[in-house]
Amino acid sequence: MATVSTIRWYPKRGEVYWARVDKMRPVIVLSVDALNRRSLDVCVVPLTSVHHREFSLRVPISASDAGLAQPSWAKCDQVTTLEKRLLQPPALGVLSRAALCTIENQVKLALGLL
């Protein structure tokens, strides 16, 4: 039987995986596929199911988007890098292009790139 490592798996931009960040939670892969394919690390945005009105950089993600079980919020103020081995394949799903675009813009705001 083929394993993840024998089929040259790598996470793709916009995919959602379970990963241990501060605790087990879904994360969105933000780094580009060219890096994801070759690097040991990926850049991710963690998700939370807890809505905080005071965090304006958090992007709502519907329960039906990317295979999520419940409505979530992308924590664009907490972009982080994880080793690929910490992601749990297979991906839960792929984020919609519209949601990924909104997340990209909020991350840029959080990092002072806009």
N, C-alpha and C positions, 0 to 999 in steps of 0.2 A: 504494500500500500504506500502511495506517495505521501510524504510529509510536506509541511509548509516549506521547510528548508530545501528539499530535493526538487521542488518545482519552481524554485527561484522567485518565491513570493516577495512582493514589496507593497507597502501601503501606497495608495494613490490619493492625490490632492482631492479634498472634499469627502473622502470616506470617513465613516464614523466607526470607532472601535471602543471596546471596553479596555481600560488601562488603569493601572494604579498610579495616581498622581498623589494627592494627599490621602485619598481612599479610592476604592474602585469606583470609577465613574466613566461615562462615555466621553470621548475626545474626538475632535474633528482634526484631520490631518490638514495642515495649512501649507507645509513646504511643497515645493514643486517636484513633479515626478522624476525629473533628471537627477535631483539630489536624493530623493527617496529610494531610487533604484540602487544607488551605489554607496550611500552613507550608512553608518551604523545607527544614526540618530534621525529623528523626524521632529519637525516643529508642529505643535498641536495647540488647539484651543480647547480647554476643558468645558464640559457642560454641567449645569446644575438644574435641579428640578425646583429649586427654591427661588422665588421671584422677590427681588429687592428693588423697590421703586427708586431708591436713591442712587443706584448704579446705572447711569444713563448709557454706559458703553456696552451693556448686556443686550444681546440680540435674541428676541424670542424665536424659538424653533417649534413648529407644530408637532404634535404627537405622530402625525402621519408622515412627516418628513424623515428620510434616512433610516427608517426602521425603528424609530424610537417608540418606547412603550407609553410615554407620557409627555406632555408639553415640557419644554426645557428652555434654558437660556444659555447662550454662548458667552462665556466669561472672557470677553475680548481684552479685558484689563489684566488677564493672567496668562498670556501666551507663554508657553514653556517648551523645552526640548526634552524628548524622552528617547531612550534606546528603543529601537524597533522591537527588540525581543520582549518589551513590556506591553506591547499591544497584543490583544487576544483575537487572532483571526478565527473565523472569517469576519469581514466587516458587517456591521449591523445594517448598513445601507450607504447610500450616497446622498449627500446634501443637495438640495435644489440649487441651481445656478444663481437664482435671485438671492437666496439666503447666504450663499457663499460670498457673493458680491457685497452684501450688507456687512458681513463679518469682516471682510477685507478692509472696508472703509473705517469701521470702528476700531480695528487693530491699528490702522494708520493714525487715527486720532489719539489712541492711547499711547502710541510711541512718538507722537509729535512729528509725524511725517506728512501731515496735511497742513 
